[in-house]
Amino acid sequence: MDAKKIYITPRGARSLREELAYLWQDKRPKVTEQVSAAAALGDRSENAEYQYGKRQLREIDRRIRYLQKRLDNITIVDRTPSDQTRVFFGAFVTLETEDADALSIRIVGEDEIDIARSWISMHTPLARAILGKSVGDEVRIQRPAGIITAEILSIHYEEMSAYDD
């Protein structure tokens, strides 16, 4: 995979599209209405509701521009790799560290990182260390506390269809 491309699962792309639609069709019109109502009250320079609403609109517009640009540049990975014995984008991987601790992760794009679910970006040191590796391979992982060694115990993939939930 090209390190410069922005890879994402169908679920992640759908999530970005849903956020864009929500901001554009729901949240922005409501905030615009609130700003208009606050502006009608008079002096805008000392109107906290107006000031806050304008700031909120700028933040919404910034996020909308980001999402539009991001969606134009993503590459949706909607298929599992033909060689499912090796670690690639979208893989669920279980590792065992030298301390016999088990670690289960999924490799996803940077827009899909979810620490609670142990979904990590493909650009993290851990993901880079295991990409392309197979079950039984030992890898060295650079961490802030130093280098650790881990063995890949399992690799599996789920179908990454457009209806991935």
SULNOR-V268586 format. One record per backbone hydrogen bond with DSSP energy under -1.0 kcal/mol. NH is the residue of the N-H (numbers start at 1). CO is the residue of the C=O. E is the energy in kcal/mol with one decimal. If there is no record, write none. Layout:
((NH	CO	E) (NH	CO	E))
This chain:
((8	75	-1.8) (13	9	-2.4) (14	10	-2.6) (15	11	-2.2) (16	12	-2.1) (17	13	-2.4) (18	14	-2.6) (19	15	-2.2) (20	16	-2.4) (21	17	-2.6) (22	18	-2.5) (23	19	-2.7) (24	20	-2.6) (25	21	-3.0) (26	22	-2.0) (27	22	-2.4) (28	23	-2.6) (30	26	-1.5) (31	27	-2.5) (32	28	-2.7) (33	29	-2.1) (34	30	-2.0) (35	31	-2.5) (36	32	-2.3) (37	33	-2.2) (38	34	-2.4) (39	35	-2.5) (40	36	-1.6) (41	38	-1.1) (42	39	-1.4) (51	47	-2.6) (52	48	-2.9) (53	49	-2.4) (54	50	-2.6) (55	51	-2.1) (56	52	-2.6) (57	53	-2.5) (58	54	-2.2) (59	55	-2.2) (60	56	-2.5) (61	57	-3.0) (62	58	-2.3) (63	59	-2.3) (64	60	-2.6) (65	61	-2.5) (66	62	-2.3) (67	63	-2.8) (68	64	-2.7) (69	65	-2.4) (70	66	-2.9) (71	67	-3.0) (72	68	-1.5) (73	70	-1.0) (75	6	-3.3) (77	8	-2.9) (87	133	-2.3) (90	107	-2.4) (91	88	-2.0) (92	156	-3.0) (93	105	-2.7) (94	154	-2.2) (95	103	-3.1) (96	151	-2.4) (97	101	-2.8) (98	149	-1.5) (100	97	-2.2) (103	95	-2.6) (105	93	-2.8) (106	118	-1.9) (107	91	-2.1) (108	120	-2.9) (112	109	-1.9) (114	119	-1.8) (118	115	-1.0) (119	114	-2.4) (120	106	-2.9) (122	108	-1.8) (124	121	-1.7) (128	124	-2.7) (129	125	-1.9) (130	126	-1.3) (131	127	-1.9) (132	87	-3.5) (133	130	-2.3) (136	152	-3.1) (137	134	-2.0) (139	150	-3.1) (141	148	-3.2) (143	146	-1.2) (146	143	-1.8) (148	141	-2.3) (150	139	-2.3) (151	96	-2.6) (152	137	-2.4) (153	94	-3.0) (154	94	-1.6) (156	92	-2.3) (164	161	-1.7))
